[in-house]
Amino acid sequence: MDRVGLRLTVLIGATGTCIGSWIKVLATSPDGFVVAFIGQCFFAVSYLFILTVPGRLAAYWFGTSQIALATTIGFFGPQAGYVICVLSTSMLVQNHERIEDIGNDYSRLFWAGAIACSIVTVILFLLFQDEPVQPPSTARALAKF
């Protein structure tokens, strides 16, 4: 992040997550374990980029009275998302007699995730800036010079 900046770090993480989610769309057949594993590897590598973002994002975008709350939300937001995904997976993927029906449940789940990741990635590419036009605090304004 120090070399390439906040924006590029976020875009690399979002793009890797998006690629991983589309790879997992291809992994719903019974012999798709290797494909699912490759998709999960994209998620894991992308998460390394996403883990470093909350602290820097809070420092660049929020004032001194908001940094603690922004950092907390930034660190716990992804974990809350994972909890929601785990719970929704257990609700959406049911046990069926035929394994193909289980694959169909996973297919719907993976398609929804891939579409959501794609939308978020496009929004980030279009709207996310490296830092705000006007610094949120005097300390940040002095650090820029």
N, C-alpha and C positions, 0 to 999 in steps of 0.2 A: 504494500500500500504506500510505503514511503517513496518508492521509485515511480510508480505509475499513477498514483492518485486514487482518491476515493471513488470517483465515478467509474473508472475502468475496473477497479476491484469489484465493485457491485455488479457491473455488467458481465464480467467473467463468471462470477458466481451464479448469477441468474441464468446466463446462457448455458452453463454446464448443467444446472438443474433442469432446464428446459430440454436439453438434449437427452439427459438421463430419463426424463419422464416419457419422451417419445420412444426411446429404446425399449422401455418397459411395456409400451403398448404392443410391441412385437412379441412379448414373452408370455402370452397367455395360453399357449399350447402346452400339453403335458411334457414335451421335451424341450421347453424353453428356459430351463434353469440357467444355462450359460448366458443367454441373452439377458435375463433378469439380473444376473450377477454383474454383467457389464454395465447395465443401467444403474445399478446400485453403486458401482465404482465411480461413475460420473457424479452421482449425488455426493459421495464421500469426498471426492476431490473438490467439488464446488463448495461444500460446507466449510472447507478450510479457508476459502475466501470470505464467506459470509460471517464466520466467527469473529473476524477482526473488525468488522464494520461498526457495531453499536457504539463503542467508545469514541471512535474518530467522528462518527456521524453526530453524536451528541456534542462533541467539542466544537465542530464546525458550524452546526446549524442552530444550536440552542444557547440561550443566555445563561449566565451563571446560576440563576435561581432554578433553572429547568434541567440542568445537565444530569443531576442524579436520577430524576424520574425518567428522562429520556433514555439513559443508559440501562436502567432497570427494565424498562419496557422492551428495549432493543435486545437484551440478553434473554429475557424470559418469553418473549413473543414466539420465537421459533420453537422452543420447548412446548409451549401451549399448543402450537400448530401440530406438533408431532403427536401429542396426546389426543387431539381431535381426530387426526388421521387414523391412529390406532383404534380408537373407539368406533369411528365410522366404518372402518374396514370390517370389524367384527359384526357390524349391523348390516352392511351391504353385501358381504360375501357369505352366503349360506351354505350349509352342508347339503349336498344333493346326492342322489343315487348315482348319477352319471358324472364323470369327471369333466366332461365337456361343459356341463351346466355351471360347474364351479369356475371353469375358465371364462365362461360368458360373464359371470358376476365380476371376476377380476378385470375383464376387458372393459366393462362399463366404468369401473373404478379408475383404471389406468387412463382411459380416454378423458374422463373428467379432470383428472390431475394434469394431464398433458395440455389440455385446452386452457386450464387455469394458469399453469406455468407460462404458457405462450402469451396469454393476455398480459400478465404481470411483466414479463420480459419486454414486450413491445412498449408498454407504458414506461418502463424504466429507460429504455433507449430514447424515447421521445421527450420525456419530461425531467429525468433526474440530472441535476447539475452537480459539479464537483464541490461547490460551496455557494452560499447565498451571495447575491449581489451586494447587499449591505451586511457587514459583520454583525452578529447578534450581541456582541459585547465589546467593550473597549479593549480588553485583553486580546481578543481575537483580532481586532483591527490593528493593534500594535504588532502582533505576531506576523501579520501579513507583510509588514514593511521591514 
